[in-house]
Amino acid sequence: MLSYLNVNALRIDRMIREFASALELNGDIDRERIYRSVDYGKDRQVFKVTIGAEIYAMKVDLASPRTGRLQQEFAILGELHRHFQAFEKLTAPAPLYLSPNGAFFVMRYLPGRTATLAVRETKNAKSTGQVFRRAGHWLNALHKYKNGSQARFWPNWMVEAVDEAIIAGPQAKPADYGRMRDSFRSQTRAMRGRSDLKVFCHGDFHATNLILNREGTHGFDFTEVSEKLAIYDIADFLKLDIYRDDAGAGIDRSGVSRDCKTMFFKLYRHPIDMEILDLCLRGRLLIDWLNISTSRYHKSAFQREKYDRLRRRLEIAFAA
């Protein structure tokens, strides 16, 4: 009797044979799973596929024939790949093949380190600063994909996310987060309705979705693209700063270091409201901290490290 693992392996092998045939590829085949969704398990996976001397990335979503998720991403990936050709050393991967039923697509594989690894594995402040500079450069180009406009800032969703995390049961204790929660609520009321830049956004611009190598800076994973305030993409990336042991010029009221923001904005040139960005950063760090449940905290050394790093940043961001 076939096990689930065998059934899954056979399905993946059929997909590889399908695109190899469609692209008329020959040579020995090797595959390695490089991503599996925590929340969606076998439905959402990414494989590094080597055929002969060529390397590809195959993105799988078994629900996509029904939802259209990968079909939509494949279409926008083609447009963004062409868009980035106007920028030196900035890219989005080339889309190569979409299965007829939309369950998977293939794109050119991007070698290199993610921005996350580049920061976590490097202790040199100048080198880590370059990661933020390159990220700002890439995002500046993405935000040029469509003309921007002005839109109102409505931060209620962050207040609700804080409350939901508290109800779910965080590792943090009320004596630790109570003042932060109350202060954040007050700050959002003061900012509500302010106008800021709205652009075509990545929607999930965390640092594992940016690859760095000698050839350039490469963004990927465009399943969450939408038009919204630019500060949300920026805040998604700048949260990476919590993993820096050397704070450089020091942590400001946003909870991230001034020098990481300075480096990011060297090549990010779109005008944004920095007070709104700082508020979003405080909110996102607070949400991330409160989302570390007691169970996650005790099961994972990584989560315990993340908890302590976030707590130190939040104590500065919400200092009286």
N, C-alpha and C positions, 0 to 999 in steps of 0.2 A: 504494500500500500504506500502510495506517495505521501511524503510529509508535506506540510505547508512550505517548508524551506525549499524542497525540490520543485514544488508547483511554482513558487515565485521565481526560482532560478530558471525554470523552463520558459516562463512568460518573458522574462528579461532577455533570455537568449533569442527568443523569436523576434523580439523588437530589434535587437542588434542585427540579426540576419535580414530583417526587412529593410532597414535603412542602408545597410551595406549593399544590398542588391539594388536599391533605388539609386544610390550614388555610384554604383559600379565600382565598389571598393574591393580590393583583393589583399590577401595577406593573413598572417596569423592574428587571431583575435584574443584580446585579454580585456578583462573588465574588473573594475574595483568600485564598490559603493563608497561615495565620498560624502553623502548626506542622506539622512533619513529623518523625516519629520517626527518630533516628539509627540505632537498632538494627532497626526494623521497616519503614523506608522507606515505600513506597506503601501498605502495609497500614494504617498508623496516621497519620492526618492530621486537622487541624482547619482549617475554613474560616470566614472571616467573610463572611456572605451578606447583601447588602442587597436588599430587595424593596420598591420604592416608597420610603417614608420610614422603614421599619422595618428593624432590624438584628438578625441572628440569628447564633449560633455553631453550626456543624454538625460534629459529631465522627464520624469515620469509622474503622472497624476492619473490614477485609475478612475477617478470621478470626473475627469475633464470631458469625456464624451457626453456627459449629461450637463455639466455646468458651463462648458466653453472656456474654462480658466486658461488652459494652455494655448488654445487657439487665439485668444485675445493677446496673450503675452507674445506669441510668435509674431503676430502682425505688428505690434508696437516695437518689438525688437528689430525688425527689418527697418522701420523708419528711423529708430535711434542709431542703428549702425551707420546708416547713411548720414545722419545729422553729425555724428562725431567725426566723420572723415574730414570735416572742415577745420578740425582742431589738431594741432601737433601733439603727439604722444598722449592723447586721450581717446579712449575707445569704449564701445559697447560690443559684445561678441557678435560675430557673423552668424546669422541663422542659416541652417543648411537643409533641414528636412523636418516636416510636420507629418505625423502619421495621418492617414485618411480619417480615422475615427477620433483623432485629437487626444489620444491617451499618452502620447509622448512626443517630444521634439528633440532635435539634435542641433547643437551649435558648436562653433569652434571652441576648443578647450583653452582656458586662460591659465598659463603657468605663473607661478610666483607665490608670494605670501599675502594672506589677507592683511588688511590694516590692523585688525585685532592682534594677530600674531606679531606683526612688526613692532607694535607698541609693547606688548607683554614680554617679548623676547629681547628687547633692546633697552639698555640702561642709559645710553648716551642721550642727553637732553637735546642736542642739535639734531640727531637722527630722528628722534620721535617728533620733534617739531616739524621736520620735513614731511612726515606722514600727514599731519594736519594741513600743511600748506598744499600738498598734492590733492587731498580730499576736497579742499575748498576750490581748487582749480577745476576739478572734474565736475563738482556740483554747479559751479558757475556756468559751465558749458551746458549742462543738462537744463538748467533753468532758463536758457536762451532758446530752448526748443520751440516754445510758443511765446507770444507777447504776453507780458504780465499785466496785471490790473490791480486795483486797490479793493480790499475787502475788510469787513469788520472782524475783529478778534473776539470770539466767544469761548471763554475757557471753562464753561460749566462742566464739560466732559471730564476734565482733569479732577475737578472737585468730586464728581461722582465716582471716578475711578479710585480716589483716595478712600472714600466712604465704603466702597465695595470691598477693597482690600482689608479694611479694618473689620468689616462684618465677617469676612472669610476666616479671620484669625491669623494675624501676623506674629512672627517671632518677637517683633518690637513690642514693648509694653506701653500702656497708656501714659505712664509718667514720662516716657521718652518722646512719644510722638504727639501728645496732646497739644502742646504749645505750637509745634510745627504745623499741625493741621489747622488750628485756629488762625495762625498768622497767614497761612496760604489762602484760606478762604477770604480773609480781609484784603489781601493783595489782589486776588482775582476780581473782587468787586470794583476795586479802583481802576483796573485796566479794561474792564468789560466794554466792548463797543469801539475801542480804538481802531484806527485804520492802519493796515499794513499791506505789504506786497503779497499778492496771490499769483502763483505760477504753476506750470506743469511740474509736479513733484514725483520723486521716486516712490515715496510712500512707505519705504522700509529701509531707509538709508543707514542701517547700522553697519559697523565696521567690517563685519564678515562678508558684506556684499561689495567690497572694494578690494581688488587685487593690485598689488604693486610689483613691478619688475623693472629691469633695465630699459625695456622698450617703452614703458609708459605706465599710465594709471587707467585701470579698467573696471567699470562698474557693470553689475549684472543683477539678475533677479528682479524683473519688472512686473510682477503679478499684482502689485498694490498701487500702481501709478494712478494719480488723480490730480485734479487742479485744486490746490489749497494754499494756505499761507506758507511761504518759503521757510519760515522759522521752524516749522515742524521737521523738515529734512535736516536742517542744520543742528537742531537739538538732538535728533537721533544719533548723529555722528559724534558730536562733542561729548556725549556721555562716556565715550571711550576714555576720556581723560582720567576717570577714577582709577584706572589701572596703572597710572604713572606713579612711581614712588617718589620721583623728583618733581615737586610742584613748580619748580622754576620761579617765576615772579610772584607766586603765591595764589591762593584760592580767593576768589571774590564772592560777592553775594549770590552769584549764579550757582555756586557749588563746583565750578570747574576753574582751572587756572587761567590767569590773564594771558600768559604766554601762549597757551594752546589756542586761545581765541585770536590772539594777534597773528599767529602763523596761519590759521585758517582763513582769515580775512585779508591776507596779503594778496590773494588771487581770486577771492570771491568778491565781486564788485557790485552786486545788486544792492540797492538801498533797502535796509530793513530797520525796524524799530528795535534797538538793542535792549530797551527796558522790557519789551514783550519777550524777546529771546531769553533774557535772564530769568523772567518769571516762568517760562516754559521749562527751562532747565531745572529750576528748583522743583517744579511740579513733577517732572519726569523722574528725577532722582528720588523724590519722596514716594512716588508710586512704585518704583522698582524696589525700594527698601521694604515697603509694607507688603509687597507681593511675595516676599520670602517668608513662607509659612514656617511654623515650628517644625513640621515634618520635614520640609525641604532643608531647613537649617541643620537638623541633626543627622540627616542622611548624607549630606554632601559637603566635603571640605571646601569645594569651590564656592558653594553658596555661603558658607561661613565666612570665607575671605571677602566675598562680595558684600555681605552684610556689614562687616566691619569697615570696609572702604566707604560704602555709602553713608554709614552713620557718621564717620569723621567729616565727610564733605557736608552733610546736612547740618551738623552742629555749627559749621562756619556759615553756611548759607542762611540759616535762621537765627544767627546770633542776635541777641537783643541790642 
